[in-house]
């Protein structure tokens, strides 16, 4: 099977992915807010809750999922010409990082090529039976979210932000984009929300917390939870063992699990709403 067909294709109507019950995009209005960290830990937390979970790295210009999930190497092609996923920490993974040679290979692709790659990730990967497919989008409001929305019916999107005002401005742009694309907003996650002293357990809001709550109130989007800022979270990702997958209990891991639980609740509500709309129509 030819990977990365570089010929511009006619846009397709969005479709569901065979075997996948819920497809959730994790997005951010700007880079540097920890979107991939949230996506990785959400995926592992869902597995720990008993959910069959996949994680698609749609950030094709800067694929970080292989490193953060501790899985390198190349994917293979099955006899029926499907791309096989790679498994780590119980999560089925797919990333352009599994399909290219070397970490230093530059991704110099225009919009039509990007659209074709995302379509192949959706249509040509053997995802198997999944309760959740988490899709880690690149930051911003560029081609990738548009291509994804054209290719697959999304259960909804999760916006990741930090408490600073500049990040919250970009979140509003991302929310507006998804609403224009008719993608339900499942909630917002405030990352790097506060710091808990490891010695006295005192909480400090370094960035004047509450930004996630403000976005939730102003834009009518549920706040799924707040994640503390902690070097341990970053170190865990660099080592390929997400903090949720660590054998050592921690408030940081518990914060991600609470977000995962809230997400499942929101997806249940959203699925009910969509079912009722189908009945009405």
C-alpha positions in Angstrom: 0.0 0.0 0.0 1.3 3.4 -0.9 1.7 5.6 2.1 1.4 9.4 2.0 -0.3 9.8 -1.4 0.8 13.3 -2.4 -2.0 13.8 -5.0 -4.7 16.3 -4.0 -7.9 14.5 -3.4 -11.5 15.6 -3.6 -12.8 16.3 0.0 -14.9 13.5 1.4 -18.0 13.6 3.6 -17.0 12.8 7.2 -17.6 9.2 8.1 -17.3 7.0 11.2 -14.4 4.7 11.8 -15.3 1.1 11.7 -15.1 -0.4 15.2 -14.6 2.9 17.0 -17.4 4.0 19.3 -16.1 7.5 20.3 -13.6 9.8 18.6 -12.3 12.6 20.7 -10.0 15.4 19.4 -7.6 17.0 21.9 -6.7 20.5 20.8 -5.2 23.8 21.9 -5.3 27.3 20.6 -1.5 27.7 20.9 1.6 25.6 21.4 3.3 25.0 24.7 0.2 24.3 26.9 0.8 20.6 27.3 -1.8 19.3 24.9 0.1 16.1 24.0 0.8 15.4 27.7 -2.9 15.7 28.4 -3.8 13.4 25.4 -1.3 10.8 26.4 -2.3 10.6 30.0 -6.0 10.7 29.1 -5.5 7.7 26.8 -3.7 5.7 29.5 -6.2 6.7 32.2 -9.1 5.4 29.9 -7.3 2.1 29.5 -7.1 1.9 33.3 -10.8 2.5 33.5 -11.3 -0.6 31.3 -11.8 1.2 28.0 -10.3 -0.1 24.8 -8.4 3.0 23.7 -6.4 4.2 20.7 -4.3 7.3 20.4 -3.7 9.0 17.0 -0.9 11.5 16.7 -2.3 13.9 14.1 0.5 16.4 14.8 2.3 15.2 11.7 4.8 18.1 11.7 6.0 17.4 15.2 5.1 13.8 16.2 5.8 13.4 19.9 3.6 10.5 20.8 6.2 7.8 20.1 8.6 9.4 22.6 6.0 10.1 25.3 4.6 6.6 25.1 8.0 5.0 25.1 7.6 3.2 21.8 9.9 3.6 18.8 10.3 1.6 15.6 8.3 1.1 12.5 4.7 0.1 11.9 4.0 -2.8 9.5 1.4 -3.5 6.8 -1.1 -6.4 7.2 -2.0 -8.8 4.4 -5.2 -6.9 3.8 -3.1 -3.7 3.3 -4.0 -2.1 6.6 -1.4 -0.2 8.7 -1.0 -2.0 12.0 -1.0 0.0 15.2 1.7 -0.1 17.8 0.8 -0.9 21.4 2.2 0.8 24.5 0.8 1.0 28.0 -2.3 -0.8 26.7 -3.0 1.9 24.1 -3.2 1.3 20.4 -1.0 4.0 18.8 -0.5 5.5 15.4 1.9 8.3 14.5 3.8 9.5 11.4 6.8 8.8 13.7 6.2 5.1 13.1 6.2 5.5 9.4 9.3 7.5 8.7 13.0 6.9 9.2 14.7 8.8 12.0 13.6 11.5 14.4 15.3 14.2 12.4 13.3 13.7 9.2 11.7 17.1 8.3 7.9 17.2 7.6 7.7 19.6 4.6 4.1 19.0 3.4 1.5 21.3 2.1 -2.2 21.3 3.1 -3.4 18.8 0.4 -0.7 16.3 1.5 -1.6 16.7 5.1 -5.3 16.1 4.3 -4.3 12.9 2.5 -2.2 11.7 5.4 -4.9 12.2 7.9 -7.4 10.4 5.7 -5.0 7.5 5.5 -4.7 7.4 9.3 -8.5 7.3 9.6 -9.2 4.9 6.7 -6.2 2.7 6.3 -5.2 1.9 9.9 -6.5 -1.2 11.5 -7.8 0.3 14.8 -9.7 -2.8 15.8 -12.5 -2.4 18.3 -12.1 0.7 20.4 -14.3 2.5 23.0 -12.3 5.6 22.5 -9.9 7.0 19.9 -8.1 10.0 21.3 -6.7 12.3 18.5 -3.8 14.6 19.4 -4.1 17.6 17.1 -1.4 20.1 16.3 -1.8 23.4 18.1 -3.8 26.2 16.5 -6.6 26.5 13.9 -4.8 25.3 10.8 -5.3 22.6 8.2 -5.3 19.6 10.5 -8.5 20.3 12.5 -10.3 21.1 9.2 -9.0 17.9 7.5 -9.9 15.8 10.5 -13.5 17.2 10.6 -13.9 16.6 6.9 -12.6 13.0 7.2 -14.3 11.6 10.4 -17.4 12.2 12.5 -16.0 13.5 15.8 -17.8 12.7 19.1 -16.4 16.0 20.3 -13.3 18.0 21.1 -11.4 18.8 24.3 -9.6 22.2 24.5 -6.4 22.4 26.6 -5.3 25.7 28.0 -3.1 27.2 30.7 -4.3 30.0 33.1 -2.5 32.9 31.4 -4.7 35.4 29.6 -2.8 35.0 26.3 -3.6 31.3 26.3 -7.2 31.9 27.0 -7.5 34.2 24.1 -6.3 31.5 21.8 -8.7 29.0 23.3 -11.6 31.2 22.3 -10.4 31.0 18.7 -10.2 27.3 18.9 -13.7 27.0 20.3 -15.0 29.2 17.6 -13.4 27.0 15.0 -14.9 23.8 16.3 -18.3 25.4 16.5 -18.1 26.6 12.9 -17.2 23.0 12.0 -20.2 21.7 14.0 -18.0 19.7 16.4 -19.4 19.4 19.9 -17.1 20.9 22.7 -16.9 18.3 25.4 -14.9 20.5 27.8 -11.8 22.4 28.7 -8.8 21.2 30.6 -6.7 23.7 32.5 -3.1 22.4 32.5 -0.2 23.8 34.6 -3.0 25.2 36.8 -1.3 25.3 40.1 1.8 24.0 42.0 1.6 21.7 45.1 4.7 21.9 47.4 6.1 18.4 47.8 7.1 19.2 51.4 4.1 20.9 52.9 1.4 20.1 50.3 0.5 23.8 50.1 -1.2 24.8 46.8 0.1 27.9 44.9 -1.6 29.4 41.9 1.5 30.5 40.0 -0.4 31.9 37.0 -3.3 33.5 38.8 -5.6 30.4 38.5 -9.2 30.2 37.5 -8.7 30.8 33.8 -10.2 27.5 32.8 -13.3 28.4 34.9 -13.6 31.7 33.2 -13.5 30.1 29.8 -16.0 27.5 31.0 -18.4 30.2 32.2 -18.1 32.6 29.3 -18.2 30.1 26.5 -20.6 27.6 28.1 -18.1 24.7 28.0 -17.7 22.4 31.0 -14.4 22.5 32.9 -13.3 18.8 32.9 -10.5 19.5 35.5 -7.3 21.2 36.4 -3.8 19.6 36.2 -1.0 20.8 38.4 2.4 22.0 37.1 5.0 19.6 38.2 8.4 18.5 36.8 7.5 14.9 37.4 4.8 15.1 34.6 7.3 16.3 32.1 10.0 13.9 33.2 7.5 11.0 32.9 6.8 11.9 29.3 10.4 12.3 28.4 11.0 8.8 29.8 8.1 7.3 27.8 6.2 6.4 31.0 3.2 8.7 31.3 2.7 9.7 35.0 -0.7 8.0 35.0 1.2 4.7 34.1 3.6 5.1 37.0 3.4 2.5 39.7 3.8 5.3 42.3 0.5 7.0 43.3 0.5 10.8 43.0 -1.9 13.7 43.0 -0.7 14.5 39.5 -1.8 11.2 38.1 -5.1 11.4 40.1 -5.8 14.8 38.5 -5.6 13.2 35.0 -7.8 10.3 36.1 -10.4 12.8 37.3 -10.3 14.5 33.9 -10.7 11.1 32.2 -13.7 10.3 34.4 -15.3 13.7 33.6 -14.7 13.1 29.9 -16.5 9.8 29.9 -19.4 11.5 31.6 -19.5 14.2 29.0 -19.3 11.7 26.1 -22.2 9.8 27.6 -24.3 13.0 27.7 -23.2 14.0 24.2 -24.1 10.5 22.8 -27.5 10.8 24.3 -28.1 14.2 22.8 -27.0 13.0 19.3 -29.3 10.0 19.6 -32.2 12.2 20.4 -31.4 14.5 17.5 -31.3 11.5 15.1 -34.7 10.4 16.4 -36.2 13.9 15.9 -34.7 14.1 12.4 
